[in-house]
């Protein structure tokens, strides 16, 4: 289990943007429009603290 301030995110395979994974919806990169899925984009934990 990850840290409370590190939600699961996708790193877009097309443009490299990192964005939060949303359950129950298509996870489309807000930068380039690529549809991410666990088999297409890397999943990672990223801080939401804005350091």
PyMOL Python script that loads the backbone (N, CA, C, O; Angstrom):
from pymol import cmd

cmd.read_pdbstr("""\
ATOM      1  N   UNK A   1       0.839  -1.187   0.000  1.00  0.00           N
ATOM      2  CA  UNK A   1       0.000   0.000   0.000  1.00  0.00           C
ATOM      3  C   UNK A   1       0.876   1.240   0.000  1.00  0.00           C
ATOM      4  O   UNK A   1       1.874   1.297   0.719  1.00  0.00           O
ATOM      5  N   UNK A   2       0.513   2.230  -0.798  1.00  0.00           N
ATOM      6  CA  UNK A   2       1.312   3.439  -0.931  1.00  0.00           C
ATOM      7  C   UNK A   2       1.000   4.474   0.120  1.00  0.00           C
ATOM      8  O   UNK A   2       0.160   4.268   0.996  1.00  0.00           O
ATOM      9  N   UNK A   3       1.679   5.570   0.019  1.00  0.00           N
ATOM     10  CA  UNK A   3       1.494   6.674   0.952  1.00  0.00           C
ATOM     11  C   UNK A   3       0.164   7.384   0.697  1.00  0.00           C
ATOM     12  O   UNK A   3      -0.358   7.366  -0.418  1.00  0.00           O
ATOM     13  N   UNK A   4      -0.375   8.007   1.745  1.00  0.00           N
ATOM     14  CA  UNK A   4      -1.650   8.715   1.614  1.00  0.00           C
ATOM     15  C   UNK A   4      -1.589   9.864   0.618  1.00  0.00           C
ATOM     16  O   UNK A   4      -2.582  10.168  -0.043  1.00  0.00           O
ATOM     17  N   UNK A   5      -0.424  10.508   0.508  1.00  0.00           N
ATOM     18  CA  UNK A   5      -0.294  11.658  -0.383  1.00  0.00           C
ATOM     19  C   UNK A   5       0.299  11.275  -1.732  1.00  0.00           C
ATOM     20  O   UNK A   5       0.815  12.132  -2.450  1.00  0.00           O
ATOM     21  N   UNK A   6       0.229   9.987  -2.082  1.00  0.00           N
ATOM     22  CA  UNK A   6       0.789   9.519  -3.351  1.00  0.00           C
ATOM     23  C   UNK A   6      -0.242   8.673  -4.084  1.00  0.00           C
ATOM     24  O   UNK A   6      -0.129   7.447  -4.104  1.00  0.00           O
ATOM     25  N   UNK A   7      -1.254   9.311  -4.691  1.00  0.00           N
ATOM     26  CA  UNK A   7      -2.275   8.545  -5.401  1.00  0.00           C
ATOM     27  C   UNK A   7      -1.703   7.892  -6.659  1.00  0.00           C
ATOM     28  O   UNK A   7      -0.682   8.326  -7.192  1.00  0.00           O
ATOM     29  N   UNK A   8      -2.372   6.858  -7.115  1.00  0.00           N
ATOM     30  CA  UNK A   8      -1.956   6.158  -8.318  1.00  0.00           C
ATOM     31  C   UNK A   8      -2.147   7.055  -9.528  1.00  0.00           C
ATOM     32  O   UNK A   8      -3.194   7.681  -9.692  1.00  0.00           O
ATOM     33  N   UNK A   9      -1.132   7.112 -10.370  1.00  0.00           N
ATOM     34  CA  UNK A   9      -1.164   7.943 -11.565  1.00  0.00           C
ATOM     35  C   UNK A   9      -0.703   7.140 -12.766  1.00  0.00           C
ATOM     36  O   UNK A   9      -0.050   6.107 -12.621  1.00  0.00           O
ATOM     37  N   UNK A  10      -1.046   7.620 -13.955  1.00  0.00           N
ATOM     38  CA  UNK A  10      -0.518   7.100 -15.209  1.00  0.00           C
ATOM     39  C   UNK A  10       0.528   8.066 -15.733  1.00  0.00           C
ATOM     40  O   UNK A  10       0.380   9.282 -15.607  1.00  0.00           O
ATOM     41  N   UNK A  11       1.581   7.526 -16.319  1.00  0.00           N
ATOM     42  CA  UNK A  11       2.531   8.327 -17.086  1.00  0.00           C
ATOM     43  C   UNK A  11       2.237   7.992 -18.544  1.00  0.00           C
ATOM     44  O   UNK A  11       2.438   6.857 -18.977  1.00  0.00           O
ATOM     45  N   UNK A  12       1.764   8.971 -19.295  1.00  0.00           N
ATOM     46  CA  UNK A  12       1.337   8.762 -20.674  1.00  0.00           C
ATOM     47  C   UNK A  12       2.487   8.241 -21.536  1.00  0.00           C
ATOM     48  O   UNK A  12       3.586   8.796 -21.533  1.00  0.00           O
ATOM     49  N   UNK A  13       2.213   7.173 -22.265  1.00  0.00           N
ATOM     50  CA  UNK A  13       3.226   6.582 -23.151  1.00  0.00           C
ATOM     51  C   UNK A  13       3.503   7.445 -24.366  1.00  0.00           C
ATOM     52  O   UNK A  13       4.567   7.330 -24.975  1.00  0.00           O
ATOM     53  N   UNK A  14       2.572   8.300 -24.725  1.00  0.00           N
ATOM     54  CA  UNK A  14       2.746   9.141 -25.915  1.00  0.00           C
ATOM     55  C   UNK A  14       3.526  10.419 -25.595  1.00  0.00           C
ATOM     56  O   UNK A  14       4.507  10.724 -26.273  1.00  0.00           O
ATOM     57  N   UNK A  15       3.101  11.175 -24.564  1.00  0.00           N
ATOM     58  CA  UNK A  15       3.726  12.479 -24.322  1.00  0.00           C
ATOM     59  C   UNK A  15       4.493  12.586 -23.000  1.00  0.00           C
ATOM     60  O   UNK A  15       5.230  13.550 -22.793  1.00  0.00           O
ATOM     61  N   UNK A  16       4.326  11.605 -22.105  1.00  0.00           N
ATOM     62  CA  UNK A  16       5.061  11.627 -20.847  1.00  0.00           C
ATOM     63  C   UNK A  16       4.371  12.368 -19.714  1.00  0.00           C
ATOM     64  O   UNK A  16       4.905  12.427 -18.606  1.00  0.00           O
ATOM     65  N   UNK A  17       3.205  12.932 -19.963  1.00  0.00           N
ATOM     66  CA  UNK A  17       2.449  13.626 -18.915  1.00  0.00           C
ATOM     67  C   UNK A  17       2.006  12.629 -17.845  1.00  0.00           C
ATOM     68  O   UNK A  17       1.677  11.483 -18.150  1.00  0.00           O
ATOM     69  N   UNK A  18       2.001  13.074 -16.594  1.00  0.00           N
ATOM     70  CA  UNK A  18       1.528  12.250 -15.490  1.00  0.00           C
ATOM     71  C   UNK A  18       0.216  12.818 -14.993  1.00  0.00           C
ATOM     72  O   UNK A  18       0.099  14.018 -14.743  1.00  0.00           O
ATOM     73  N   UNK A  19      -0.780  11.939 -14.850  1.00  0.00           N
ATOM     74  CA  UNK A  19      -2.086  12.381 -14.372  1.00  0.00           C
ATOM     75  C   UNK A  19      -2.718  11.287 -13.529  1.00  0.00           C
ATOM     76  O   UNK A  19      -2.393  10.110 -13.681  1.00  0.00           O
ATOM     77  N   UNK A  20      -3.610  11.674 -12.652  1.00  0.00           N
ATOM     78  CA  UNK A  20      -4.222  10.771 -11.684  1.00  0.00           C
ATOM     79  C   UNK A  20      -5.138   9.752 -12.358  1.00  0.00           C
ATOM     80  O   UNK A  20      -5.901  10.090 -13.263  1.00  0.00           O
ATOM     81  N   UNK A  21      -5.051   8.495 -11.901  1.00  0.00           N
ATOM     82  CA  UNK A  21      -5.917   7.427 -12.386  1.00  0.00           C
ATOM     83  C   UNK A  21      -7.300   7.597 -11.770  1.00  0.00           C
ATOM     84  O   UNK A  21      -7.435   7.751 -10.556  1.00  0.00           O
ATOM     85  N   UNK A  22      -8.315   7.569 -12.609  1.00  0.00           N
ATOM     86  CA  UNK A  22      -9.704   7.626 -12.150  1.00  0.00           C
ATOM     87  C   UNK A  22     -10.338   6.265 -12.411  1.00  0.00           C
ATOM     88  O   UNK A  22     -10.230   5.733 -13.516  1.00  0.00           O
ATOM     89  N   UNK A  23     -10.996   5.703 -11.409  1.00  0.00           N
ATOM     90  CA  UNK A  23     -11.623   4.403 -11.581  1.00  0.00           C
ATOM     91  C   UNK A  23     -13.001   4.546 -12.226  1.00  0.00           C
ATOM     92  O   UNK A  23     -13.726   5.505 -11.959  1.00  0.00           O
ATOM     93  N   UNK A  24     -13.347   3.596 -13.065  1.00  0.00           N
ATOM     94  CA  UNK A  24     -14.662   3.562 -13.675  1.00  0.00           C
ATOM     95  C   UNK A  24     -14.852   4.462 -14.884  1.00  0.00           C
ATOM     96  O   UNK A  24     -15.962   4.559 -15.408  1.00  0.00           O
ATOM     97  N   UNK A  25     -13.798   5.119 -15.336  1.00  0.00           N
ATOM     98  CA  UNK A  25     -13.881   5.983 -16.512  1.00  0.00           C
ATOM     99  C   UNK A  25     -12.670   5.726 -17.409  1.00  0.00           C
ATOM    100  O   UNK A  25     -11.681   5.137 -16.973  1.00  0.00           O
ATOM    101  N   UNK A  26     -12.752   6.170 -18.661  1.00  0.00           N
ATOM    102  CA  UNK A  26     -11.581   6.110 -19.533  1.00  0.00           C
ATOM    103  C   UNK A  26     -10.561   7.112 -19.023  1.00  0.00           C
ATOM    104  O   UNK A  26     -10.896   8.263 -18.744  1.00  0.00           O
ATOM    105  N   UNK A  27      -9.308   6.669 -18.900  1.00  0.00           N
ATOM    106  CA  UNK A  27      -8.237   7.556 -18.450  1.00  0.00           C
ATOM    107  C   UNK A  27      -7.529   8.117 -19.672  1.00  0.00           C
ATOM    108  O   UNK A  27      -6.610   7.508 -20.219  1.00  0.00           O
ATOM    109  N   UNK A  28      -7.984   9.304 -20.087  1.00  0.00           N
ATOM    110  CA  UNK A  28      -7.458   9.951 -21.281  1.00  0.00           C
ATOM    111  C   UNK A  28      -6.521  11.070 -20.861  1.00  0.00           C
ATOM    112  O   UNK A  28      -6.876  11.921 -20.045  1.00  0.00           O
ATOM    113  N   UNK A  29      -5.321  11.058 -21.427  1.00  0.00           N
ATOM    114  CA  UNK A  29      -4.326  12.076 -21.094  1.00  0.00           C
ATOM    115  C   UNK A  29      -4.873  13.464 -21.425  1.00  0.00           C
ATOM    116  O   UNK A  29      -5.308  13.700 -22.552  1.00  0.00           O
ATOM    117  N   UNK A  30      -4.857  14.385 -20.460  1.00  0.00           N
ATOM    118  CA  UNK A  30      -5.373  15.725 -20.717  1.00  0.00           C
ATOM    119  C   UNK A  30      -4.487  16.568 -21.639  1.00  0.00           C
ATOM    120  O   UNK A  30      -4.916  17.616 -22.121  1.00  0.00           O
ATOM    121  N   UNK A  31      -3.270  16.120 -21.880  1.00  0.00           N
ATOM    122  CA  UNK A  31      -2.355  16.879 -22.738  1.00  0.00           C
ATOM    123  C   UNK A  31      -2.484  16.467 -24.206  1.00  0.00           C
ATOM    124  O   UNK A  31      -2.633  17.319 -25.082  1.00  0.00           O
ATOM    125  N   UNK A  32      -2.426  15.150 -24.472  1.00  0.00           N
ATOM    126  CA  UNK A  32      -2.396  14.713 -25.872  1.00  0.00           C
ATOM    127  C   UNK A  32      -3.597  13.870 -26.292  1.00  0.00           C
ATOM    128  O   UNK A  32      -3.752  13.588 -27.480  1.00  0.00           O
ATOM    129  N   UNK A  33      -4.446  13.461 -25.356  1.00  0.00           N
ATOM    130  CA  UNK A  33      -5.640  12.705 -25.696  1.00  0.00           C
ATOM    131  C   UNK A  33      -5.444  11.204 -25.819  1.00  0.00           C
ATOM    132  O   UNK A  33      -6.369  10.503 -26.229  1.00  0.00           O
ATOM    133  N   UNK A  34      -4.266  10.686 -25.476  1.00  0.00           N
ATOM    134  CA  UNK A  34      -4.002   9.253 -25.555  1.00  0.00           C
ATOM    135  C   UNK A  34      -4.789   8.530 -24.470  1.00  0.00           C
ATOM    136  O   UNK A  34      -4.801   8.974 -23.322  1.00  0.00           O
ATOM    137  N   UNK A  35      -5.446   7.424 -24.812  1.00  0.00           N
ATOM    138  CA  UNK A  35      -6.226   6.658 -23.844  1.00  0.00           C
ATOM    139  C   UNK A  35      -5.299   5.684 -23.119  1.00  0.00           C
ATOM    140  O   UNK A  35      -4.835   4.704 -23.702  1.00  0.00           O
ATOM    141  N   UNK A  36      -5.036   5.961 -21.851  1.00  0.00           N
ATOM    142  CA  UNK A  36      -4.145   5.124 -21.058  1.00  0.00           C
ATOM    143  C   UNK A  36      -4.903   3.980 -20.406  1.00  0.00           C
ATOM    144  O   UNK A  36      -6.072   4.119 -20.046  1.00  0.00           O
ATOM    145  N   UNK A  37      -4.237   2.873 -20.262  1.00  0.00           N
ATOM    146  CA  UNK A  37      -4.715   1.683 -19.573  1.00  0.00           C
ATOM    147  C   UNK A  37      -3.481   1.028 -18.950  1.00  0.00           C
ATOM    148  O   UNK A  37      -2.358   1.327 -19.356  1.00  0.00           O
ATOM    149  N   UNK A  38      -3.669   0.148 -17.979  1.00  0.00           N
ATOM    150  CA  UNK A  38      -2.505  -0.479 -17.336  1.00  0.00           C
ATOM    151  C   UNK A  38      -1.534  -1.154 -18.297  1.00  0.00           C
ATOM    152  O   UNK A  38      -0.336  -1.224 -18.019  1.00  0.00           O
ATOM    153  N   UNK A  39      -2.039  -1.654 -19.428  1.00  0.00           N
ATOM    154  CA  UNK A  39      -1.155  -2.317 -20.391  1.00  0.00           C
ATOM    155  C   UNK A  39      -0.552  -1.357 -21.421  1.00  0.00           C
ATOM    156  O   UNK A  39       0.267  -1.765 -22.244  1.00  0.00           O
ATOM    157  N   UNK A  40      -0.957  -0.083 -21.375  1.00  0.00           N
ATOM    158  CA  UNK A  40      -0.470   0.890 -22.357  1.00  0.00           C
ATOM    159  C   UNK A  40       0.371   1.999 -21.748  1.00  0.00           C
ATOM    160  O   UNK A  40       1.267   2.527 -22.406  1.00  0.00           O
ATOM    161  N   UNK A  41       0.095   2.358 -20.504  1.00  0.00           N
ATOM    162  CA  UNK A  41       0.821   3.433 -19.832  1.00  0.00           C
ATOM    163  C   UNK A  41       1.346   2.931 -18.496  1.00  0.00           C
ATOM    164  O   UNK A  41       0.739   2.067 -17.864  1.00  0.00           O
ATOM    165  N   UNK A  42       2.460   3.469 -18.079  1.00  0.00           N
ATOM    166  CA  UNK A  42       3.058   3.072 -16.810  1.00  0.00           C
ATOM    167  C   UNK A  42       2.240   3.616 -15.642  1.00  0.00           C
ATOM    168  O   UNK A  42       1.888   4.795 -15.620  1.00  0.00           O
ATOM    169  N   UNK A  43       1.939   2.749 -14.671  1.00  0.00           N
ATOM    170  CA  UNK A  43       1.265   3.187 -13.451  1.00  0.00           C
ATOM    171  C   UNK A  43       2.330   3.500 -12.418  1.00  0.00           C
ATOM    172  O   UNK A  43       3.323   2.784 -12.298  1.00  0.00           O
ATOM    173  N   UNK A  44       2.117   4.576 -11.671  1.00  0.00           N
ATOM    174  CA  UNK A  44       3.088   4.973 -10.656  1.00  0.00           C
ATOM    175  C   UNK A  44       2.380   5.765  -9.577  1.00  0.00           C
ATOM    176  O   UNK A  44       1.262   6.243  -9.774  1.00  0.00           O
ATOM    177  N   UNK A  45       3.033   5.901  -8.438  1.00  0.00           N
ATOM    178  CA  UNK A  45       2.509   6.761  -7.391  1.00  0.00           C
ATOM    179  C   UNK A  45       3.186   8.111  -7.535  1.00  0.00           C
ATOM    180  O   UNK A  45       4.400   8.187  -7.729  1.00  0.00           O
ATOM    181  N   UNK A  46       2.407   9.166  -7.441  1.00  0.00           N
ATOM    182  CA  UNK A  46       2.982  10.512  -7.535  1.00  0.00           C
ATOM    183  C   UNK A  46       2.363  11.395  -6.467  1.00  0.00           C
ATOM    184  O   UNK A  46       1.170  11.293  -6.182  1.00  0.00           O
ATOM    185  N   UNK A  47       3.158  12.242  -5.890  1.00  0.00           N
ATOM    186  CA  UNK A  47       2.703  13.109  -4.817  1.00  0.00           C
ATOM    187  C   UNK A  47       1.684  14.119  -5.331  1.00  0.00           C
ATOM    188  O   UNK A  47       1.811  14.645  -6.436  1.00  0.00           O
ATOM    189  N   UNK A  48       0.677  14.377  -4.513  1.00  0.00           N
ATOM    190  CA  UNK A  48      -0.289  15.421  -4.847  1.00  0.00           C
ATOM    191  C   UNK A  48      -0.109  16.643  -3.957  1.00  0.00           C
ATOM    192  O   UNK A  48      -1.030  17.444  -3.793  1.00  0.00           O
ATOM    193  N   UNK A  49       1.071  16.778  -3.390  1.00  0.00           N
ATOM    194  CA  UNK A  49       1.353  17.856  -2.456  1.00  0.00           C
ATOM    195  C   UNK A  49       1.819  19.127  -3.136  1.00  0.00           C
ATOM    196  O   UNK A  49       1.871  20.171  -2.486  1.00  0.00           O
ATOM    197  N   UNK A  50       2.162  19.085  -4.417  1.00  0.00           N
ATOM    198  CA  UNK A  50       2.563  20.271  -5.157  1.00  0.00           C
ATOM    199  C   UNK A  50       3.909  20.841  -4.745  1.00  0.00           C
ATOM    200  O   UNK A  50       4.083  22.059  -4.703  1.00  0.00           O
ATOM    201  N   UNK A  51       4.855  19.978  -4.444  1.00  0.00           N
ATOM    202  CA  UNK A  51       6.195  20.454  -4.055  1.00  0.00           C
ATOM    203  C   UNK A  51       6.884  21.136  -5.203  1.00  0.00           C
ATOM    204  O   UNK A  51       8.015  21.598  -5.057  1.00  0.00           O
TER     205      UNK A  51
END
""", "prot")
cmd.dss("prot")
cmd.show_as("cartoon", "prot")
cmd.util.cbc("prot")
cmd.orient("prot")
